[in-house]
Amino acid sequence: MPVVNLQTRVNAPIEICFDLSRSINLHTISTAQTKEKAIAGRTSGLIELSETVTWQATHFGIKQKLTSKITAYERPFHFRDEQVKGAFKYIKHDHYFIQDDGFVIMKDVFEFGSPLGLLGKLADKFVLTKYLTGFLLRRNNLIKEYAETEKWKTVLDSSAY
Protein backbone atom coordinates (compact mmCIF):
# COMPACT_ATOMS: atom_id res chain seq x y z
CA MET A 1 0.00 0.00 0.00
CA PRO A 2 1.73 3.23 -1.12
CA VAL A 3 1.62 6.15 1.32
CA VAL A 4 2.66 9.75 0.76
CA ASN A 5 3.52 11.56 4.01
CA LEU A 6 4.03 15.33 3.89
CA GLN A 7 4.45 18.06 6.48
CA THR A 8 4.11 21.76 5.73
CA ARG A 9 4.84 24.44 8.32
CA VAL A 10 2.55 27.46 8.03
CA ASN A 11 2.64 30.78 9.87
CA ALA A 12 -1.12 31.33 10.08
CA PRO A 13 -4.09 30.50 12.33
CA ILE A 14 -5.06 26.83 12.42
CA GLU A 15 -8.69 27.58 11.40
CA ILE A 16 -7.55 29.33 8.21
CA CYS A 17 -5.22 26.45 7.30
CA PHE A 18 -7.98 23.92 7.95
CA ASP A 19 -10.58 25.80 5.91
CA LEU A 20 -8.23 26.49 3.00
CA SER A 21 -7.52 22.76 2.88
CA ARG A 22 -11.20 21.92 2.45
CA SER A 23 -11.97 24.81 0.09
CA ILE A 24 -13.26 23.62 -3.27
CA ASN A 25 -12.35 27.02 -4.74
CA LEU A 26 -8.70 26.87 -3.61
CA HIS A 27 -8.38 23.24 -4.75
CA THR A 28 -9.50 24.33 -8.22
CA ILE A 29 -6.86 27.09 -8.25
CA SER A 30 -4.15 24.69 -7.05
CA THR A 31 -4.90 22.16 -9.79
CA ALA A 32 -5.00 24.50 -12.78
CA GLN A 33 -2.29 22.38 -14.49
CA THR A 34 -4.71 19.44 -14.69
CA LYS A 35 -7.76 21.60 -15.50
CA GLU A 36 -9.46 20.12 -12.43
CA LYS A 37 -12.98 21.30 -11.73
CA ALA A 38 -15.78 20.26 -9.42
CA ILE A 39 -18.71 19.01 -11.49
CA ALA A 40 -21.05 17.36 -8.95
CA GLY A 41 -21.79 17.28 -5.24
CA ARG A 42 -20.23 20.24 -3.44
CA THR A 43 -18.86 22.38 -6.28
CA SER A 44 -17.79 25.51 -4.37
CA GLY A 45 -17.18 26.75 -0.85
CA LEU A 46 -16.11 24.54 2.05
CA ILE A 47 -16.77 20.81 1.95
CA GLU A 48 -18.27 19.38 5.15
CA LEU A 49 -18.64 15.98 6.83
CA SER A 50 -20.50 13.41 4.68
CA GLU A 51 -20.48 15.65 1.60
CA THR A 52 -19.08 14.49 -1.73
CA VAL A 53 -17.40 16.25 -4.60
CA THR A 54 -16.82 14.87 -8.08
CA TRP A 55 -13.72 16.21 -9.77
CA GLN A 56 -13.02 16.10 -13.48
CA ALA A 57 -9.37 16.49 -14.47
CA THR A 58 -6.82 15.49 -17.06
CA HIS A 59 -3.93 13.36 -15.78
CA PHE A 60 -1.39 11.78 -18.11
CA GLY A 61 -3.40 13.10 -21.06
CA ILE A 62 -6.55 11.22 -19.98
CA LYS A 63 -9.73 12.97 -18.82
CA GLN A 64 -10.89 11.35 -15.58
CA LYS A 65 -13.54 11.71 -12.90
CA LEU A 66 -13.06 11.03 -9.21
CA THR A 67 -15.68 11.31 -6.47
CA SER A 68 -14.53 11.71 -2.90
CA LYS A 69 -16.41 11.95 0.38
CA ILE A 70 -15.50 13.55 3.70
CA THR A 71 -15.66 10.58 6.08
CA ALA A 72 -14.06 12.06 9.22
CA TYR A 73 -14.15 15.63 10.47
CA GLU A 74 -12.91 17.34 13.63
CA ARG A 75 -12.48 21.07 12.99
CA PRO A 76 -9.79 22.45 13.05
CA PHE A 77 -7.58 19.41 13.69
CA HIS A 78 -8.41 16.68 11.17
CA PHE A 79 -10.51 15.61 8.24
CA ARG A 80 -10.39 12.65 5.86
CA ASP A 81 -11.50 12.37 2.28
CA GLU A 82 -11.90 9.00 0.62
CA GLN A 83 -12.53 8.01 -2.97
CA VAL A 84 -15.98 6.54 -3.47
CA LYS A 85 -15.70 6.33 -7.26
CA GLY A 86 -12.77 6.74 -9.61
CA ALA A 87 -9.80 5.20 -11.36
CA PHE A 88 -7.94 4.12 -8.22
CA LYS A 89 -8.62 0.94 -6.30
CA TYR A 90 -8.79 3.21 -3.23
CA ILE A 91 -7.67 6.59 -1.90
CA LYS A 92 -7.71 7.66 1.73
CA HIS A 93 -6.34 11.13 2.47
CA ASP A 94 -6.00 12.27 6.08
CA HIS A 95 -5.35 15.97 6.71
CA TYR A 96 -3.98 16.77 10.19
CA PHE A 97 -3.42 20.25 11.65
CA ILE A 98 -1.17 20.62 14.68
CA GLN A 99 -0.35 23.85 16.50
CA ASP A 100 3.38 24.07 17.20
CA ASP A 101 5.08 27.08 18.79
CA GLY A 102 2.95 29.68 16.99
CA PHE A 103 2.92 27.79 13.70
CA VAL A 104 0.64 25.17 12.19
CA ILE A 105 2.00 21.88 10.93
CA MET A 106 -0.20 20.57 8.12
CA LYS A 107 0.36 16.84 7.89
CA ASP A 108 -0.92 14.82 4.95
CA VAL A 109 -1.16 11.03 5.00
CA PHE A 110 -2.26 9.99 1.51
CA GLU A 111 -2.81 6.25 1.01
CA PHE A 112 -3.71 4.90 -2.41
CA GLY A 113 -3.68 1.86 -4.60
CA SER A 114 -4.16 1.25 -8.27
CA PRO A 115 -6.22 -1.51 -9.84
CA LEU A 116 -4.72 -4.06 -12.27
CA GLY A 117 -2.78 -6.23 -9.83
CA LEU A 118 0.97 -6.34 -10.42
CA LEU A 119 0.81 -3.76 -13.22
CA GLY A 120 -0.95 -1.35 -10.86
CA LYS A 121 1.61 -1.97 -8.10
CA LEU A 122 4.42 -1.21 -10.53
CA ALA A 123 2.68 2.00 -11.62
CA ASP A 124 2.25 2.97 -7.96
CA LYS A 125 5.93 2.41 -7.20
CA PHE A 126 7.56 3.85 -10.30
CA VAL A 127 5.16 6.59 -11.43
CA LEU A 128 2.22 7.47 -9.22
CA THR A 129 3.92 7.95 -5.85
CA LYS A 130 6.25 10.61 -7.30
CA TYR A 131 3.46 12.20 -9.33
CA LEU A 132 1.04 12.38 -6.40
CA THR A 133 3.75 13.69 -4.05
CA GLY A 134 4.42 16.56 -6.47
CA PHE A 135 0.69 17.18 -6.86
CA LEU A 136 0.19 17.42 -3.08
CA LEU A 137 3.32 19.55 -2.57
CA ARG A 138 2.07 22.10 -5.13
CA ARG A 139 -1.29 22.18 -3.38
CA ASN A 140 0.23 22.58 0.08
CA ASN A 141 2.56 25.34 -1.09
CA LEU A 142 -0.43 27.24 -2.44
CA ILE A 143 -2.34 26.75 0.83
CA LYS A 144 0.72 28.09 2.67
CA GLU A 145 0.98 31.08 0.32
CA TYR A 146 -2.70 31.96 0.75
CA ALA A 147 -2.70 31.38 4.52
CA GLU A 148 0.40 33.50 5.17
CA THR A 149 -0.84 36.46 3.12
CA GLU A 150 -4.12 38.27 2.64
CA LYS A 151 -4.92 36.00 -0.34
CA TRP A 152 -6.95 33.69 1.92
CA LYS A 153 -9.63 36.40 1.95
CA THR A 154 -10.25 35.80 -1.76
CA VAL A 155 -11.50 32.24 -1.11
CA LEU A 156 -12.75 32.35 2.51
CA ASP A 157 -15.32 34.60 4.20
CA SER A 158 -13.08 36.84 6.31
CA SER A 159 -15.94 37.66 8.72
CA ALA A 160 -15.79 34.07 10.00
CA TYR A 161 -12.28 34.52 11.49
VENKA-V661326 format. One record per residue. N is the residue number from 1. RES is the residue in three letters. SS is DSSP state (helix for helix, strand for strand, loop for the rest). OMEGA is omega in whole degrees, 0 to 359 (999 if undefined). Layout:
n=N res=RES ss=SS omega=OMEGA
n=N res=RES ss=SS omega=OMEGA
//
This chain:
n=1 res=MET ss=loop omega=178
n=2 res=PRO ss=strand omega=178
n=3 res=VAL ss=strand omega=173
n=4 res=VAL ss=strand omega=177
n=5 res=ASN ss=strand omega=179
n=6 res=LEU ss=strand omega=171
n=7 res=GLN ss=strand omega=180
n=8 res=THR ss=strand omega=180
n=9 res=ARG ss=strand omega=186
n=10 res=VAL ss=strand omega=177
n=11 res=ASN ss=loop omega=183
n=12 res=ALA ss=loop omega=177
n=13 res=PRO ss=loop omega=182
n=14 res=ILE ss=helix omega=181
n=15 res=GLU ss=helix omega=179
n=16 res=ILE ss=helix omega=178
n=17 res=CYS ss=helix omega=180
n=18 res=PHE ss=helix omega=184
n=19 res=ASP ss=helix omega=175
n=20 res=LEU ss=helix omega=181
n=21 res=SER ss=helix omega=179
n=22 res=ARG ss=loop omega=179
n=23 res=SER ss=strand omega=176
n=24 res=ILE ss=helix omega=182
n=25 res=ASN ss=helix omega=180
n=26 res=LEU ss=helix omega=178
n=27 res=HIS ss=helix omega=179
n=28 res=THR ss=helix omega=178
n=29 res=ILE ss=helix omega=185
n=30 res=SER ss=helix omega=183
n=31 res=THR ss=loop omega=180
n=32 res=ALA ss=helix omega=183
n=33 res=GLN ss=helix omega=179
n=34 res=THR ss=helix omega=180
n=35 res=LYS ss=loop omega=183
n=36 res=GLU ss=loop omega=176
n=37 res=LYS ss=strand omega=178
n=38 res=ALA ss=strand omega=185
n=39 res=ILE ss=strand omega=179
n=40 res=ALA ss=strand omega=184
n=41 res=GLY ss=strand omega=176
n=42 res=ARG ss=loop omega=184
n=43 res=THR ss=loop omega=175
n=44 res=SER ss=loop omega=179
n=45 res=GLY ss=loop omega=185
n=46 res=LEU ss=strand omega=179
n=47 res=ILE ss=loop omega=185
n=48 res=GLU ss=loop omega=179
n=49 res=LEU ss=loop omega=178
n=50 res=SER ss=loop omega=177
n=51 res=GLU ss=loop omega=176
n=52 res=THR ss=strand omega=171
n=53 res=VAL ss=strand omega=174
n=54 res=THR ss=strand omega=180
n=55 res=TRP ss=strand omega=170
n=56 res=GLN ss=strand omega=183
n=57 res=ALA ss=strand omega=176
n=58 res=THR ss=strand omega=177
n=59 res=HIS ss=strand omega=181
n=60 res=PHE ss=loop omega=178
n=61 res=GLY ss=loop omega=183
n=62 res=ILE ss=strand omega=176
n=63 res=LYS ss=strand omega=184
n=64 res=GLN ss=strand omega=173
n=65 res=LYS ss=strand omega=178
n=66 res=LEU ss=strand omega=177
n=67 res=THR ss=strand omega=176
n=68 res=SER ss=strand omega=183
n=69 res=LYS ss=strand omega=174
n=70 res=ILE ss=strand omega=186
n=71 res=THR ss=strand omega=175
n=72 res=ALA ss=strand omega=186
n=73 res=TYR ss=strand omega=174
n=74 res=GLU ss=strand omega=183
n=75 res=ARG ss=loop omega=359
n=76 res=PRO ss=loop omega=189
n=77 res=PHE ss=loop omega=186
n=78 res=HIS ss=strand omega=162
n=79 res=PHE ss=strand omega=180
n=80 res=ARG ss=strand omega=169
n=81 res=ASP ss=strand omega=181
n=82 res=GLU ss=strand omega=176
n=83 res=GLN ss=strand omega=172
n=84 res=VAL ss=strand omega=176
n=85 res=LYS ss=strand omega=179
n=86 res=GLY ss=loop omega=186
n=87 res=ALA ss=loop omega=182
n=88 res=PHE ss=strand omega=172
n=89 res=LYS ss=strand omega=175
n=90 res=TYR ss=strand omega=169
n=91 res=ILE ss=strand omega=172
n=92 res=LYS ss=strand omega=184
n=93 res=HIS ss=strand omega=176
n=94 res=ASP ss=strand omega=178
n=95 res=HIS ss=strand omega=179
n=96 res=TYR ss=strand omega=180
n=97 res=PHE ss=strand omega=186
n=98 res=ILE ss=strand omega=176
n=99 res=GLN ss=strand omega=184
n=100 res=ASP ss=strand omega=174
n=101 res=ASP ss=loop omega=178
n=102 res=GLY ss=loop omega=178
n=103 res=PHE ss=strand omega=173
n=104 res=VAL ss=strand omega=172
n=105 res=ILE ss=strand omega=173
n=106 res=MET ss=strand omega=181
n=107 res=LYS ss=strand omega=176
n=108 res=ASP ss=strand omega=170
n=109 res=VAL ss=strand omega=187
n=110 res=PHE ss=strand omega=179
n=111 res=GLU ss=strand omega=181
n=112 res=PHE ss=strand omega=174
n=113 res=GLY ss=strand omega=179
n=114 res=SER ss=strand omega=173
n=115 res=PRO ss=loop omega=174
n=116 res=LEU ss=loop omega=171
n=117 res=GLY ss=helix omega=184
n=118 res=LEU ss=helix omega=179
n=119 res=LEU ss=helix omega=177
n=120 res=GLY ss=helix omega=178
n=121 res=LYS ss=helix omega=177
n=122 res=LEU ss=helix omega=177
n=123 res=ALA ss=helix omega=177
n=124 res=ASP ss=helix omega=186
n=125 res=LYS ss=helix omega=189
n=126 res=PHE ss=helix omega=183
n=127 res=VAL ss=helix omega=193
n=128 res=LEU ss=helix omega=180
n=129 res=THR ss=helix omega=179
n=130 res=LYS ss=helix omega=181
n=131 res=TYR ss=helix omega=182
n=132 res=LEU ss=helix omega=175
n=133 res=THR ss=helix omega=178
n=134 res=GLY ss=helix omega=179
n=135 res=PHE ss=helix omega=181
n=136 res=LEU ss=helix omega=177
n=137 res=LEU ss=helix omega=178
n=138 res=ARG ss=helix omega=180
n=139 res=ARG ss=helix omega=181
n=140 res=ASN ss=helix omega=178
n=141 res=ASN ss=helix omega=177
n=142 res=LEU ss=helix omega=175
n=143 res=ILE ss=helix omega=179
n=144 res=LYS ss=helix omega=180
n=145 res=GLU ss=helix omega=180
n=146 res=TYR ss=helix omega=183
n=147 res=ALA ss=helix omega=185
n=148 res=GLU ss=loop omega=178
n=149 res=THR ss=loop omega=178
n=150 res=GLU ss=helix omega=181
n=151 res=LYS ss=helix omega=182
n=152 res=TRP ss=helix omega=181
n=153 res=LYS ss=helix omega=179
n=154 res=THR ss=helix omega=180
n=155 res=VAL ss=loop omega=179
n=156 res=LEU ss=loop omega=176
n=157 res=ASP ss=loop omega=185
n=158 res=SER ss=helix omega=180
n=159 res=SER ss=helix omega=181
n=160 res=ALA ss=helix omega=186
n=161 res=TYR ss=loop omega=999
//
